[in-house]
């Protein structure tokens, strides 16, 4: 065989051996993915090198990415770019507008999240929580005086309103007394008083011109009601009664059985006012839509700025 044929043959054999060994080596790096067994005996070199050490490789790759690619400084620098922040705000605004076009009720959201049992039990749950809170309120405060149970704003409001209440009460009494209905009531009262006195009352009635006496008495009563002293007396009486009432213990003012009735009525009124069923079937977007512009102009940019600040 000539020299050039020998050289050509060696080149071909060498190329074949190199290609075969490279093919086998590369294949052994990645395959097989899992260990192969003959009975209980594991075939050598299975799984491949990389699948066998996949967990270690994943950890190392993660470390490289965290330490050299996605460093805190790199992330902060990227998020601090005004162009990226503007893009994020535009994207968030588009998402908000897209979601506000859709009508989704809380009941539908619960179905999507597979939480329908929460919606079914919400009414009873809220009522139970309210009942528990009211029971705790009474248990903790039953022995306290009413004045210590009511907030300061109630006392301040009563102190401010009592003079007006006195004036309004006297004004209504005066109007009624000066009316024909008031005159009839006064006449009936006088006749009843005289009748209760027996013969003496009958004799007195003979000497009195009833209509004239009632008219004069009506005028005097109206005059008495209109005096500032009368208003002051009534105001002092109301204040005194309120002070005596506020000194009493809560349980004395509202016994336990009355507290139960009060709690039940209050909870029923709250649940009626809340209208949970209507709330569950009202689209969430209907509540948010009035604030759409504020969300787009203030909330989204604020959250974008907060995201950058947190990263920093």
Protein Blocks (a to p, Z undefined) as FASTA:
>chain_A
ZZklmmmmmmmmmmmmmmmmmmmmmmmmmpcfbdcdehjaccehiacfklmmmmmmmmmm
mmmmmmmmmgfklmmmmmmpmklmmmmmmmmmmmmmmmmmpccdfklmmmmnopmmmmmm
mmmmmmmmmmmmmmmmmmmmmmpcfklmpcfklmmmmmmmmmmmmmmmmmmmmmmmmpmk
lmmmmmmmmmmmmmmnommlmmmmmmpcfklmmmmmmmmmmmmmmpmklmmmmmmmmmmm
mmmmmmpcfklmmgfklmmmmmmmmmmmmmmmnommlmmmgcfklmmmmmmmmmmmmmmm
mmmmmmmmmmZZ
